[in-house]
Amino acid sequence: MKSFVERISLDIGSEVAIGQVIKALSFKRVLNAVKILASFLFSIILKKAIVWGYPPIVNVEPTNLCNLKCPLCTTGSGDMQRPRGKMNFEIYRRFVDQVADKTIYMTLYHQGEPYLLKDFNRFVRYAKDKGMYVNTSTNAHFFEKKSAREVVDSGLDSMIISLDGVTQDSYSRYRVGGSLETVLNGIRRLVDAKKQHNSKTPYLFLQFLVMKHNESEIPAVKKLAKELGVDRLLIKTIQVMTVEEAHEWLPEEKKYRRYDL
């Protein structure tokens, strides 16, 4: 097994994201990170589990619901066994209050579409008010002019936007139920909202999963990313769980495969 992510810098490079992370540092957070590192080293030396401090990076799943039916996703495929729902803000607030002085970086997504929560920007803002770096991921079907402005106003540091095709047929082959035009318009609105607010954030990552049906579109998506004005293009391998899925989805070009067949 091998992993591959090709990062292509477009407009302003990675210095913005790094700068935002640096802003999230504080004495307590740095001290906590040192404790974590020390406990890891002592665990190796003493050959027993030693745990000091809190995780400096946390992952919060605001919802495991999604508007799309991506076949290799546990949510989209219907394979998810745990209950589906949306996080209550009060529960989220109590969690953030417990970890805020030690946590540097929060990923605010997992197996669902965060912007299905009407008050998702409130989730982001609460963590930002505590000084944390906040990242999320979206399929970008929810950004009209007003909502794009609200994303920028929330203080979100970075956003991963999934776009796995440059034509509707190619895009919807995996993003089942999705609209390429809606996604492109949403990205344009986010870019425009950043310009209007003279804001470098959220740092926009356009993510392209390489699959058998879209691998020929890599040059086109590089061109599209520049035209859209996103900050970085991520060309990434796809995860499969079975040999059958591998034969159906893995690209022919081996350098874009995570696995050897």
C-alpha positions as CSV (number, residue, x, y, z in Angstrom):
1,M,0.0,0.0,0.0
2,K,1.2,3.5,-0.8
3,S,-0.3,6.9,-0.4
4,F,-0.1,9.9,-2.8
5,V,-1.2,13.5,-2.6
6,E,0.2,15.9,-5.2
7,R,-0.1,19.5,-4.0
8,I,-0.1,22.2,-6.6
9,S,0.4,25.8,-5.3
10,L,-1.7,28.3,-7.2
11,D,-2.1,31.9,-6.0
12,I,-0.7,32.7,-2.6
13,G,1.0,29.5,-1.5
14,S,0.9,27.7,1.9
15,E,2.1,30.7,3.9
16,V,-1.4,31.8,4.7
17,A,-2.5,28.5,6.3
18,I,0.8,28.3,8.2
19,G,0.3,31.8,9.4
20,Q,-3.2,31.1,10.6
21,V,-1.9,28.1,12.6
22,I,0.8,30.2,14.2
23,K,-1.8,32.7,15.2
24,A,-3.6,29.9,17.1
25,L,-0.5,29.2,19.3
26,S,-0.5,30.2,22.9
27,F,1.7,29.4,25.9
28,K,-0.8,26.8,27.2
29,R,-1.3,25.2,23.8
30,V,2.5,25.0,23.1
31,L,3.1,23.5,26.6
32,N,0.4,21.0,26.0
33,A,1.9,19.9,22.7
34,V,5.3,19.5,24.4
35,K,3.7,17.3,27.0
36,I,2.1,15.1,24.3
37,L,5.5,14.8,22.6
38,A,7.3,14.0,25.8
39,S,4.7,11.3,26.8
40,F,5.2,9.7,23.3
41,L,8.9,9.6,23.7
42,F,8.8,8.3,27.3
43,S,6.3,5.6,26.1
44,I,8.8,4.4,23.6
45,I,11.7,4.5,26.0
46,L,9.9,2.8,28.9
47,K,7.8,0.5,26.6
48,K,4.5,1.3,28.4
49,A,1.7,3.8,27.7
50,I,2.2,7.2,29.2
51,V,-0.4,9.9,28.5
52,W,0.2,13.5,29.4
53,G,-1.9,16.4,28.1
54,Y,-4.8,16.8,25.6
55,P,-4.8,16.2,21.9
56,P,-3.5,19.3,20.2
57,I,-5.6,18.4,17.1
58,V,-9.3,17.4,17.4
59,N,-11.9,16.2,15.0
60,V,-15.5,17.1,15.5
61,E,-18.3,15.6,13.3
62,P,-21.2,18.2,13.2
63,T,-23.3,15.8,11.1
64,N,-23.1,12.5,9.4
65,L,-25.8,13.4,6.9
66,C,-25.1,14.3,3.3
67,N,-26.9,15.5,0.2
68,L,-24.9,13.3,-2.1
69,K,-24.6,9.5,-2.6
70,C,-20.9,9.0,-3.3
71,P,-20.6,5.2,-3.7
72,L,-17.3,4.7,-1.8
73,C,-18.4,6.8,1.1
74,T,-19.9,5.1,4.1
75,T,-22.6,7.8,4.3
76,G,-23.4,8.0,0.6
77,S,-23.4,4.2,0.1
78,G,-25.8,3.7,3.0
79,D,-23.3,1.4,4.8
80,M,-23.1,3.5,7.9
81,Q,-24.3,1.5,10.9
82,R,-24.4,4.2,13.6
83,P,-27.3,6.6,14.1
84,R,-27.6,9.6,11.8
85,G,-28.2,13.1,13.0
86,K,-26.9,16.6,13.6
87,M,-24.9,17.8,16.6
88,N,-26.6,20.0,19.2
89,F,-24.8,23.3,19.5
90,E,-24.9,23.2,23.3
91,I,-23.1,19.8,23.4
92,Y,-20.5,21.3,21.0
93,R,-20.1,24.4,23.1
94,R,-19.4,22.3,26.2
95,F,-16.8,20.2,24.4
96,V,-15.0,23.3,22.9
97,D,-14.9,24.9,26.4
98,Q,-13.2,21.8,27.8
99,V,-10.4,21.7,25.2
100,A,-10.1,25.2,23.9
101,D,-7.0,26.3,25.9
102,K,-5.1,23.2,24.8
103,T,-6.3,22.5,21.2
104,I,-4.5,24.3,18.4
105,Y,-6.3,22.8,15.3
106,M,-9.9,21.6,14.8
107,T,-11.2,19.7,11.8
108,L,-14.9,20.4,11.8
109,Y,-16.2,17.6,9.5
110,H,-16.1,13.8,9.1
111,Q,-18.7,11.6,7.4
112,G,-21.2,14.2,6.4
113,E,-21.8,17.6,4.8
114,P,-21.2,20.3,7.4
115,Y,-23.3,23.0,5.7
116,L,-26.4,20.9,6.0
117,L,-26.4,22.5,9.5
118,K,-28.1,25.9,9.1
119,D,-26.1,27.3,12.0
120,F,-22.8,25.7,11.0
121,N,-21.1,29.1,10.8
122,R,-22.0,29.6,14.4
123,F,-20.0,26.4,15.2
124,V,-17.0,27.8,13.4
125,R,-17.3,31.2,15.0
126,Y,-17.4,29.8,18.5
127,A,-14.2,27.8,18.0
128,K,-12.5,30.9,16.3
129,D,-13.6,33.1,19.3
130,K,-11.5,30.6,21.4
131,G,-8.5,31.2,19.2
132,M,-8.4,27.8,17.4
133,Y,-7.5,27.1,13.8
134,V,-10.6,25.7,12.1
135,N,-10.8,23.6,8.9
136,T,-13.8,22.0,7.2
137,S,-14.6,20.1,4.0
138,T,-17.6,20.5,1.8
139,N,-19.2,19.5,-1.5
140,A,-20.0,23.2,-2.1
141,H,-23.7,22.9,-3.0
142,F,-24.8,25.6,-0.4
143,F,-23.1,28.9,-1.3
144,E,-25.3,31.7,-2.6
145,K,-24.0,35.2,-2.4
146,K,-25.2,35.8,1.2
147,S,-24.1,32.4,2.6
148,A,-20.7,32.8,1.0
149,R,-20.3,36.1,2.7
150,E,-21.3,34.5,6.0
151,V,-18.6,31.8,5.6
152,V,-16.0,34.5,5.3
153,D,-17.5,36.4,8.3
154,S,-17.3,33.2,10.4
155,G,-13.5,33.4,10.5
156,L,-13.1,29.9,9.0
157,D,-9.4,29.3,8.3
158,S,-9.5,26.8,5.5
159,M,-11.9,24.8,3.5
160,I,-11.5,21.7,1.3
161,I,-13.9,21.7,-1.7
162,S,-14.5,18.4,-3.4
163,L,-14.6,18.5,-7.2
164,D,-13.8,15.3,-9.0
165,G,-14.7,16.1,-12.6
166,V,-14.7,18.9,-15.1
167,T,-17.9,17.9,-16.9
168,Q,-21.2,17.1,-15.4
169,D,-21.1,13.4,-16.5
170,S,-17.6,12.9,-15.0
171,Y,-18.4,14.8,-11.8
172,S,-21.7,13.0,-11.1
173,R,-20.1,9.6,-11.9
174,Y,-18.8,9.7,-8.3
175,R,-20.6,12.7,-6.7
176,V,-24.0,11.1,-7.4
177,G,-26.8,13.6,-7.2
178,G,-24.5,16.6,-7.4
179,S,-24.4,19.5,-9.8
180,L,-21.1,20.7,-11.2
181,E,-22.5,24.1,-12.1
182,T,-23.7,24.6,-8.6
183,V,-20.3,23.7,-7.2
184,L,-18.4,26.0,-9.6
185,N,-20.8,28.9,-8.9
186,G,-20.4,28.3,-5.2
187,I,-16.6,28.5,-5.5
188,R,-16.8,31.7,-7.5
189,R,-19.0,33.2,-4.8
190,L,-16.6,32.2,-2.0
191,V,-13.6,33.7,-4.0
192,D,-15.6,36.9,-4.6
193,A,-16.7,37.2,-1.0
194,K,-13.0,36.9,0.1
195,K,-12.1,39.7,-2.3
196,Q,-14.9,42.0,-1.2
197,H,-13.9,41.5,2.5
198,N,-10.2,41.8,1.6
199,S,-9.8,38.5,3.4
200,K,-7.2,35.8,2.9
201,T,-9.4,33.3,4.6
202,P,-10.9,30.8,4.3
203,Y,-7.9,29.3,2.5
204,L,-9.6,27.4,-0.3
205,F,-8.3,23.9,-1.2
206,L,-9.8,22.4,-4.3
207,Q,-9.6,18.6,-4.0
208,F,-9.6,16.2,-7.0
209,L,-9.9,12.5,-6.3
210,V,-8.2,10.6,-9.2
211,M,-10.3,7.7,-10.5
212,K,-10.4,5.6,-13.6
213,H,-13.0,7.7,-15.3
214,N,-11.5,11.1,-14.6
215,E,-7.7,10.6,-14.6
216,S,-7.5,12.1,-18.1
217,E,-9.0,15.4,-16.7
218,I,-6.0,16.3,-14.5
219,P,-4.6,18.9,-16.9
220,A,-8.1,20.4,-17.3
221,V,-8.7,20.6,-13.5
222,K,-5.3,22.3,-13.1
223,K,-6.4,24.9,-15.6
224,L,-9.9,25.2,-13.9
225,A,-8.4,25.7,-10.5
226,K,-6.4,28.7,-11.7
227,E,-9.4,30.2,-13.5
228,L,-11.5,29.8,-10.3
229,G,-8.9,31.6,-8.2
230,V,-8.6,29.0,-5.4
231,D,-5.5,28.9,-3.2
232,R,-4.4,25.4,-3.8
233,L,-5.2,22.3,-5.8
234,L,-4.9,18.9,-4.1
235,I,-4.7,15.9,-6.5
236,K,-5.4,12.9,-4.3
237,T,-5.7,9.1,-4.5
238,I,-9.0,7.4,-3.8
239,Q,-9.6,4.8,-1.0
240,V,-11.2,1.5,-1.8
241,M,-12.2,-1.4,0.5
242,T,-12.5,-4.4,-1.8
243,V,-10.7,-5.8,-4.9
244,E,-13.9,-5.3,-6.8
245,E,-13.9,-1.6,-6.0
246,A,-10.3,-1.4,-6.9
247,H,-10.9,-2.7,-10.4
248,E,-13.8,-0.4,-10.9
249,W,-12.4,2.9,-9.5
250,L,-8.6,2.9,-9.4
251,P,-7.0,4.8,-12.3
252,E,-4.7,3.2,-14.8
253,E,-1.8,5.4,-14.0
254,K,0.0,3.7,-11.1
255,K,1.4,6.9,-9.6
256,Y,-2.2,8.0,-8.8
257,R,-3.0,4.7,-7.0
258,R,-2.9,4.2,-3.3
259,Y,-2.7,0.4,-3.7
260,D,-0.8,-2.1,-5.8
261,L,-3.0,-4.7,-7.6
